[in-house]
Amino acid sequence: MDSLKAQYRQIIETILQEYANYISGEEGIQQELIFDREKDHYLLLETGWQKQKRIYGPFLHLDIIDNKVWIQHDGTEDGIAYELESAGIPKDHIVLAFKSPERRKLTEYAVS
């Protein structure tokens, strides 16, 4: 299972880095990648100012819990779950944690 976790870590870090590179062109907004490999928390935060409005918060937040990837927050248009799948993580190892447990049952993804 350690090799599976290592594979998932690499996939998550690569995807988050790609998003950080893609959205980094917006003036006044910085992207912060936070990788806690010991506790398996992975975040892409946005910070800065847009005109007079403070920008601060998660764009993406993923955790690895019990060898599954939990999507805690997804600020993408299409959903990061599709990219995780394309990179090799099976649907039954992806939890849409931002949905209630009842609503998760209606998806093709893992319930928990």
FIKOLZA-1660 file (N, C-alpha, C; in steps of 0.1 Angstrom, whole numbers, plus 5000, padded with zeros to 4 digits):
% residues 112
   i   px   py   pz ch aa at
   1 5008 4988 5000  A  M  N
   1 5000 5000 5000  A  M CA
   1 5009 5013 5000  A  M  C
   2 5021 5012 5005  A  D  N
   2 5029 5024 5005  A  D CA
   2 5033 5028 4991  A  D  C
   3 5034 5019 4982  A  S  N
   3 5037 5022 4968  A  S CA
   3 5025 5029 4962  A  S  C
   4 5013 5024 4966  A  L  N
   4 5001 5031 4960  A  L CA
   4 5000 5045 4965  A  L  C
   5 5002 5047 4978  A  K  N
   5 5002 5061 4984  A  K CA
   5 5012 5070 4977  A  K  C
   6 5024 5064 4975  A  A  N
   6 5035 5072 4968  A  A CA
   6 5030 5076 4954  A  A  C
   7 5024 5066 4947  A  Q  N
   7 5019 5069 4934  A  Q CA
   7 5008 5080 4934  A  Q  C
   8 4999 5079 4944  A  Y  N
   8 4988 5089 4945  A  Y CA
   8 4994 5103 4949  A  Y  C
   9 5004 5103 4957  A  R  N
   9 5011 5116 4961  A  R CA
   9 5017 5123 4949  A  R  C
  10 5024 5115 4941  A  Q  N
  10 5030 5120 4929  A  Q CA
  10 5020 5126 4919  A  Q  C
  11 5009 5118 4917  A  I  N
  11 4998 5123 4908  A  I CA
  11 4992 5136 4913  A  I  C
  12 4989 5136 4926  A  I  N
  12 4983 5149 4932  A  I CA
  12 4992 5160 4930  A  I  C
  13 5005 5159 4934  A  E  N
  13 5014 5170 4933  A  E CA
  13 5016 5175 4919  A  E  C
  14 5017 5166 4910  A  T  N
  14 5018 5170 4896  A  T CA
  14 5006 5178 4891  A  T  C
  15 4994 5173 4894  A  I  N
  15 4982 5180 4889  A  I CA
  15 4981 5194 4896  A  I  C
  16 4984 5195 4909  A  L  N
  16 4983 5207 4916  A  L CA
  16 4993 5217 4910  A  L  C
  17 5005 5212 4907  A  Q  N
  17 5016 5221 4901  A  Q CA
  17 5011 5226 4888  A  Q  C
  18 5005 5217 4880  A  E  N
  18 5000 5222 4867  A  E CA
  18 4989 5232 4868  A  E  C
  19 4980 5231 4878  A  Y  N
  19 4970 5241 4880  A  Y CA
  19 4977 5254 4885  A  Y  C
  20 4987 5253 4894  A  A  N
  20 4993 5266 4898  A  A CA
  20 5000 5273 4887  A  A  C
  21 5006 5265 4878  A  N  N
  21 5013 5271 4866  A  N CA
  21 5003 5278 4857  A  N  C
  22 4991 5271 4855  A  Y  N
  22 4981 5276 4846  A  Y CA
  22 4974 5288 4850  A  Y  C
  23 4971 5289 4863  A  I  N
  23 4964 5301 4868  A  I CA
  23 4973 5312 4873  A  I  C
  24 4986 5311 4872  A  S  N
  24 4995 5320 4878  A  S CA
  24 4996 5333 4870  A  S  C
  25 4989 5335 4859  A  G  N
  25 4990 5347 4851  A  G CA
  25 4981 5358 4856  A  G  C
  26 4973 5356 4866  A  E  N
  26 4964 5367 4870  A  E CA
  26 4971 5377 4879  A  E  C
  27 4971 5389 4875  A  E  N
  27 4979 5399 4882  A  E CA
  27 4973 5402 4896  A  E  C
  28 4982 5402 4906  A  G  N
  28 4979 5405 4920  A  G CA
  28 4975 5393 4928  A  G  C
  29 4974 5381 4921  A  I  N
  29 4970 5369 4928  A  I CA
  29 4982 5359 4927  A  I  C
  30 4986 5354 4939  A  Q  N
  30 4996 5344 4939  A  Q CA
  30 4990 5330 4943  A  Q  C
  31 4997 5320 4938  A  Q  N
  31 4993 5306 4942  A  Q CA
  31 5003 5301 4951  A  Q  C
  32 4998 5294 4961  A  E  N
  32 5007 5288 4971  A  E CA
  32 5004 5273 4972  A  E  C
  33 5014 5265 4969  A  L  N
  33 5013 5250 4970  A  L CA
  33 5017 5246 4983  A  L  C
  34 5009 5238 4990  A  I  N
  34 5012 5233 5003  A  I CA
  34 5011 5218 5003  A  I  C
  35 5022 5211 5004  A  F  N
  35 5023 5197 5004  A  F CA
  35 5027 5191 5017  A  F  C
  36 5019 5185 5025  A  D  N
  36 5022 5179 5038  A  D CA
  36 5022 5164 5035  A  D  C
  37 5034 5159 5031  A  R  N
  37 5035 5145 5027  A  R CA
  37 5034 5136 5039  A  R  C
  38 5038 5141 5050  A  E  N
  38 5037 5132 5062  A  E CA
  38 5023 5129 5066  A  E  C
  39 5014 5139 5065  A  K  N
  39 5000 5137 5069  A  K CA
  39 4991 5136 5057  A  K  C
  40 4997 5137 5045  A  D  N
  40 4989 5136 5033  A  D CA
  40 4978 5146 5031  A  D  C
  41 4982 5159 5032  A  H  N
  41 4973 5170 5029  A  H CA
  41 4980 5178 5018  A  H  C
  42 4972 5182 5007  A  Y  N
  42 4977 5188 4996  A  Y CA
  42 4968 5200 4992  A  Y  C
  43 4973 5212 4991  A  L  N
  43 4965 5224 4989  A  L CA
  43 4971 5233 4978  A  L  C
  44 4962 5239 4971  A  L  N
  44 4966 5250 4962  A  L CA
  44 4958 5262 4967  A  L  C
  45 4965 5272 4973  A  L  N
  45 4958 5284 4978  A  L CA
  45 4960 5295 4969  A  L  C
  46 4950 5304 4969  A  E  N
  46 4952 5317 4962  A  E CA
  46 4952 5328 4972  A  E  C
  47 4961 5337 4970  A  T  N
  47 4962 5349 4979  A  T CA
  47 4965 5361 4971  A  T  C
  48 4961 5373 4976  A  G  N
  48 4964 5385 4970  A  G CA
  48 4952 5395 4970  A  G  C
  49 4953 5404 4960  A  W  N
  49 4942 5414 4959  A  W CA
  49 4938 5415 4945  A  W  C
  50 4925 5417 4943  A  Q  N
  50 4919 5419 4930  A  Q CA
  50 4911 5432 4931  A  Q  C
  51 4916 5443 4926  A  K  N
  51 4911 5456 4928  A  K CA
  51 4911 5459 4943  A  K  C
  52 4899 5461 4949  A  Q  N
  52 4898 5463 4964  A  Q CA
  52 4894 5451 4971  A  Q  C
  53 4893 5440 4965  A  K  N
  53 4888 5428 4971  A  K CA
  53 4900 5418 4975  A  K  C
  54 4900 5414 4988  A  R  N
  54 4910 5404 4992  A  R CA
  54 4907 5391 4987  A  R  C
  55 4917 5384 4982  A  I  N
  55 4915 5370 4977  A  I CA
  55 4924 5362 4986  A  I  C
  56 4917 5352 4992  A  Y  N
  56 4924 5343 5001  A  Y CA
  56 4915 5330 5003  A  Y  C
  57 4921 5319 4999  A  G  N
  57 4913 5307 5001  A  G CA
  57 4918 5295 4993  A  G  C
  58 4913 5284 4995  A  P  N
  58 4917 5272 4988  A  P CA
  58 4911 5272 4974  A  P  C
  59 4919 5268 4964  A  F  N
  59 4915 5265 4951  A  F CA
  59 4912 5250 4949  A  F  C
  60 4922 5243 4955  A  L  N
  60 4921 5228 4955  A  L CA
  60 4926 5223 4969  A  L  C
  61 4919 5214 4974  A  H  N
  61 4924 5207 4987  A  H CA
  61 4921 5192 4986  A  H  C
  62 4931 5185 4986  A  L  N
  62 4930 5170 4986  A  L CA
  62 4937 5164 4997  A  L  C
  63 4932 5153 5002  A  D  N
  63 4939 5145 5013  A  D CA
  63 4939 5130 5008  A  D  C
  64 4949 5123 5013  A  I  N
  64 4949 5109 5012  A  I CA
  64 4945 5103 5025  A  I  C
  65 4934 5096 5026  A  I  N
  65 4929 5090 5038  A  I CA
  65 4925 5075 5035  A  I  C
  66 4931 5066 5042  A  D  N
  66 4929 5052 5040  A  D CA
  66 4931 5048 5026  A  D  C
  67 4942 5052 5020  A  N  N
  67 4945 5049 5006  A  N CA
  67 4935 5053 4995  A  N  C
  68 4927 5064 4999  A  K  N
  68 4918 5070 4989  A  K CA
  68 4921 5085 4989  A  K  C
  69 4918 5090 4977  A  V  N
  69 4920 5105 4975  A  V CA
  69 4907 5112 4978  A  V  C
  70 4907 5120 4989  A  W  N
  70 4895 5127 4993  A  W CA
  70 4896 5142 4987  A  W  C
  71 4887 5145 4979  A  I  N
  71 4887 5159 4973  A  I CA
  71 4878 5167 4983  A  I  C
  72 4885 5175 4991  A  Q  N
  72 4879 5183 5002  A  Q CA
  72 4873 5196 4996  A  Q  C
  73 4880 5202 4986  A  H  N
  73 4875 5214 4979  A  H CA
  73 4880 5214 4965  A  H  C
  74 4871 5217 4956  A  D  N
  74 4874 5217 4942  A  D CA
  74 4869 5230 4935  A  D  C
  75 4879 5239 4932  A  G  N
  75 4875 5252 4926  A  G CA
  75 4876 5252 4911  A  G  C
  76 4878 5240 4905  A  T  N
  76 4879 5239 4890  A  T CA
  76 4866 5239 4884  A  T  C
  77 4866 5242 4871  A  E  N
  77 4853 5242 4863  A  E CA
  77 4848 5228 4861  A  E  C
  78 4857 5219 4856  A  D  N
  78 4852 5206 4852  A  D CA
  78 4853 5195 4863  A  D  C
  79 4860 5198 4874  A  G  N
  79 4862 5188 4884  A  G CA
  79 4875 5181 4883  A  G  C
  80 4883 5181 4894  A  I  N
  80 4896 5175 4894  A  I CA
  80 4895 5160 4894  A  I  C
  81 4884 5154 4898  A  A  N
  81 4882 5140 4898  A  A CA
  81 4885 5134 4884  A  A  C
  82 4881 5141 4874  A  Y  N
  82 4884 5135 4860  A  Y CA
  82 4899 5135 4857  A  Y  C
  83 4906 5144 4862  A  E  N
  83 4920 5144 4860  A  E CA
  83 4927 5133 4868  A  E  C
  84 4922 5131 4880  A  L  N
  84 4928 5121 4888  A  L CA
  84 4925 5107 4882  A  L  C
  85 4914 5105 4876  A  E  N
  85 4910 5093 4869  A  E CA
  85 4920 5091 4857  A  E  C
  86 4921 5102 4849  A  S  N
  86 4930 5101 4837  A  S CA
  86 4944 5098 4840  A  S  C
  87 4948 5102 4853  A  A  N
  87 4962 5099 4857  A  A CA
  87 4964 5085 4863  A  A  C
  88 4953 5078 4864  A  G  N
  88 4954 5064 4869  A  G CA
  88 4948 5061 4882  A  G  C
  89 4941 5070 4888  A  I  N
  89 4935 5067 4901  A  I CA
  89 4920 5062 4898  A  I  C
  90 4917 5050 4903  A  P  N
  90 4904 5045 4900  A  P CA
  90 4893 5053 4907  A  P  C
  91 4881 5053 4901  A  K  N
  91 4869 5060 4907  A  K CA
  91 4866 5055 4921  A  K  C
  92 4868 5042 4924  A  D  N
  92 4865 5038 4937  A  D CA
  92 4876 5041 4948  A  D  C
  93 4886 5049 4943  A  H  N
  93 4896 5054 4952  A  H CA
  93 4896 5069 4953  A  H  C
  94 4885 5075 4948  A  I  N
  94 4883 5090 4948  A  I CA
  94 4870 5093 4956  A  I  C
  95 4871 5101 4966  A  V  N
  95 4859 5104 4974  A  V CA
  95 4857 5119 4972  A  V  C
  96 4844 5122 4968  A  L  N
  96 4840 5136 4967  A  L CA
  96 4836 5142 4980  A  L  C
  97 4845 5145 4989  A  A  N
  97 4843 5148 5002  A  A CA
  97 4835 5161 5004  A  A  C
  98 4835 5170 4994  A  F  N
  98 4827 5182 4994  A  F CA
  98 4812 5180 4992  A  F  C
  99 4808 5167 4989  A  K  N
  99 4794 5164 4989  A  K CA
  99 4790 5156 5001  A  K  C
 100 4778 5157 5005  A  S  N
 100 4774 5150 5017  A  S CA
 100 4774 5135 5015  A  S  C
 101 4776 5127 5025  A  P  N
 101 4776 5113 5024  A  P CA
 101 4764 5107 5016  A  P  C
 102 4753 5113 5018  A  E  N
 102 4741 5108 5011  A  E CA
 102 4742 5111 4996  A  E  C
 103 4747 5123 4992  A  R  N
 103 4749 5126 4978  A  R CA
 103 4760 5118 4971  A  R  C
 104 4770 5115 4979  A  R  N
 104 4781 5107 4974  A  R CA
 104 4776 5093 4968  A  R  C
 105 4766 5088 4975  A  K  N
 105 4761 5075 4971  A  K CA
 105 4755 5075 4956  A  K  C
 106 4751 5087 4952  A  L  N
 106 4745 5089 4939  A  L CA
 106 4756 5091 4928  A  L  C
 107 4768 5092 4931  A  T  N
 107 4779 5094 4922  A  T CA
 107 4786 5080 4918  A  T  C
 108 4794 5081 4909  A  E  N
 108 4802 5069 4905  A  E CA
 108 4815 5067 4913  A  E  C
 109 4817 5076 4923  A  Y  N
 109 4829 5076 4931  A  Y CA
 109 4827 5069 4944  A  Y  C
 110 4838 5068 4951  A  A  N
 110 4837 5061 4964  A  A CA
 110 4829 5069 4974  A  A  C
 111 4822 5062 4983  A  V  N
 111 4814 5069 4993  A  V CA
 111 4823 5073 5005  A  V  C
 112 4832 5065 5009  A  S  N
 112 4842 5069 5019  A  S CA
 112 4853 5059 5019  A  S  C
% end
